[in-house]
């Protein structure tokens, strides 16, 4: 409906399996835009920095980004999404991982990362997150990522760069 913002996704019940998102669909684009604004507002508070680029991205900028997306729906709403690209060296770069605040601590991020690992195996996966975003850092560390550096993005604000090598992506598993 024109002029009305979609309601926040419900905070209970099971969520659907991750699916690819089509940003050419205006409703999907709007749901993703709303989701990332809600998610990055939380990160902005955690890291003390409101200049996170996707927090200020327009619908047109989001639609034009050169990233692939998976999303998790609950009811009519989008409760989580992950975006990625392939780097020239073949590494998989996780560009965004967003979960709506009403769906925190329910396994949405894990489901998205599991699905991404399944459909886009990579010898090397890279990601960055705000150094003060402890929930995100813990998630990535639990998934085998290791910190490889930090980058200052504003006075007193850094992001941690993380990598995960996956030897099993380099070679097919032997037949059992």
N, C-alpha and C positions, 0 to 999 in steps of 0.2 A: 504494500500500500504506500502510496506517495506521501512523503512528509512524516511517516512514522518510522522510528527505529525498530529493528527487530528485537524482540525480547531476548534476554540472556538465556542461554541454554539451561535446561533443567539440571539440577545438581545430584540427581539420584538415578538409579536404574542403569542397566548395561549400555555401553556405547557400541556402535557398529564397527565392523572391521574397517581398517584404513582403506581408502579408495583414492584413485587419482582425481585431482581437482582440475576442472576446466575453467580457466580464468576468462575465457571468452563469454561465459554465461554470466550475465549481469547479477543474478541473485547469488551465485557462488562467489563471485568477486566481492560483492558487498558483505557477505557473511565472513569471508576471509579477512577483509579489511577491518571489520568490527572486532573480530577475534584478535587480530594482531595488535590493535590499539589497546584492547583490554589487557592482553598478556604483557606487552612492552611497558605499559603503565606500571605494572608490578615490578618489572625489572628496573625501571627508572628509579623507583623508590628504593629498591635494594642497593643499587650502586651509586645513588645520589647524583644521577645525571639524566636530565630530561632530553638530551640531544640525540637519543638513539634514532638513527635515520628512519627505520620502518615506522616509528611512532609518528612521524610527520609526513609519511608518504601519501600521496594522493591516490585515488582509485586508478587514475590513468597511469601513474608511475608503477603501481603494483601490477596492473594488467600487462605493462610493457616489460617487466623484469624478465631476465633470461634464465629463469629458474623453473624446475619441475616441482610439483606439489603433490603430496598425499594429505588427505584430511580424514578426520574422525568425526562422525556425526552422532548426535544424541537427539532423538526426536527430530524436530525440524531445524535444530541449530547445529553449528559447527563448533566442536569443543576443543579441537586440536589440529595442528598442521605442522608438517615438516617440508622444507624446501631444500633443493640441492642442485648442484651443477657438477660437471666433470671439468677438472682442470686440464690444461694441455699435457701434463705428465701422466694423465690417467687417474689421478687421485680423485676421490669423491669429496666434495666440499659441502658440508651441511651449512646452508646459508641462514636458515631460520628454523627454530623449533619453538612453537607457541602453543600454550595450553590456556584455555579460559580459566580465570580464577575460580569459578564454581566447580571446575573439574580437577583442581589440583589434588595430588596424592591419590589418584584413582587408577594409575597405570596407563594413562593416555599417552604420555611421552614415550614410555617403554614400548607400547604397542606400535607407535609410529616408527620408532627406531628399529624395532624387530622387522616390521614390514619393509622398511628401507633397506636393511641388510639383506633381506630375502630377494628383493627385485633388482637391487643395484649392488651386487657384490664388488668389493674393491680391495686391492692389495693395500691401499693406504686411504684412510678417511681422516679428514681434518675438520676442525670446528673451532670457534672462538666464542667466549662468553665473558660477561663482566666478571672481573676478579672477585668482586664482592657479592656476586650472585651464587651463594653457597649451595642452594638446592640444585642449580644447573651443574655446578662443578661436581657435586657428589654423584649426580646421575651419570655424567660422562666418565668419571673415575670408575664407577661400578661397572661400566660397560667396556672397560679395558683401555680407555684413552689415557694418555700420559701428557702432563704439561710439558711444553717444549719452549715456552717463552711468554713474555708479556709485552704488550704494546700500549703506550699511553695514548688515550684518545682525547683527553682534556686534562686540565690541571687537576691532579689528584685522582684521576679516574683511569684505570687500566682494564684491558681485556686480557684474559689468559688464552693463549693459543694451545690447542691440544691435538694430538695425533693418535691414531690407532693403526697398527699394522695387522694385516689379516693374511697370514701365510696360506690359509685354506682357500682364499680367493684366487691365489696364483696358480694352484694346481687342482685339477678335479680330484674328488675323493675316490679311492679305489673301490671297486665293486665289492660288496660284502657277500 
